[in-house]
């Protein structure tokens, strides 16, 4: 069970108004929360913070007071889990934020269409001819667009970050040090084969020293014949491979 499922289950408990039923199910729910925190590597301080929120006062003289105390603990626990609960993955980064980055990469074409392709408002000063002239010519163009999209959400994101992998220097197109996340941008070209692209991504995925690596591939030339299989071939999970690797493919057809 993942944290979003646990949070949803907790919200269902808020609809229970029978004291005995609520008490029984709440205690079981709290055990699930504790198991999740240990499984995901929450620190002792983080676990203590949640446990304090889960505690309620069982008043033997007033069932109603005990009910209200439990309800308050449930609501406070849900709130802290929503704010912090699934932001930890092995205690190192914010899973919720990484999901947001993934959404930006997956839906980049929506931004491109809305910004550069949709009809302009007749009262606006932007003109279609100006917007139509903007093209993704190479990786630096795409890097600029992505950086501009992500920096309002992640002000600490940096471009052209150099690092040492222990053998030689490596350059990350975009880097979020708070989450140790690298976004590497690739643009295919007519002279490139699918095999060559596979080899380049494989080498980068192996050499980059980061917890999470996202490859954003603009396949304008359409050399990737099966995008779904291509993406699946590069999936890496931290539990098995020591890092997370994912590929996001943008093909000309989306424009």
C-alpha positions, 0 to 999 in steps of 0.5 A: 500500500502506497501513501496516497492509498493510506491517505485516502483510507484515512479520509474514509474514516472521517465519515464514520460516526460510530465510536467503536467502529471508528476507534477500531479502524483508526488503530488499524490505520495507524499501524499501517502508517507506522509500517509504511514509514519504517518501510520507506526509511523515515527517520526517527524524528519524522516518525515521531512527528507523525506518531504525535499527531496520531495520538488521541486522548481516550476519555473513559468518562466521555465517549464524545470527548474521546470521539472528538479527540480521535477525529482531531488526531485523524485530521491532523495526521492526514494533513501532515501526511499530505504535506510531508508523508509521500514527499519522502522516498528512502528519506532523501527526496520529495516523491510528490515533486518528482511526480510534478516534474514527470507531469511537465515532461509528459505534457510538454507538448501541451505547453508548446501547442498552447504557447506557440500554435493556438490562435492568438487573441485578437486584442493581444499584441502577440502575432501568429507569425512571431510565434510560428517562427519559434522552433526547437532547433536543437537541445539548447532550445529545448533546454531553455524552454524546459528551464523556463517552465520548471523554474517558477516551480523549482527556483533552485533548478540549475542549467549546465551543471558539471560534476565528477563521476569518479572517472571524468567530468559530466555535465547535466543539462538541468539539475535539482540538487535538493532531490539529486535529480538530473534531466538530460535532454536529447534531440534526434537527427537524421544522421542518428540511428535508434541504436546510437540513441540507445547507446548514448542514453545507456552510457549517460544513465550508467555514468551520471551520479544522481538518485534520479535521472530523467531523459527527455528525448525530442524525436523530431526525426521519428527514429524511435519506432516503438516509443512504449518499448523504448521507454520500458527498456530504460526503466530503473528502480532504486530498490533494484538498480540503486537509482531511478531512470525514466525516459520521456519521448516527444515526437513531431506528431504531437505538434 
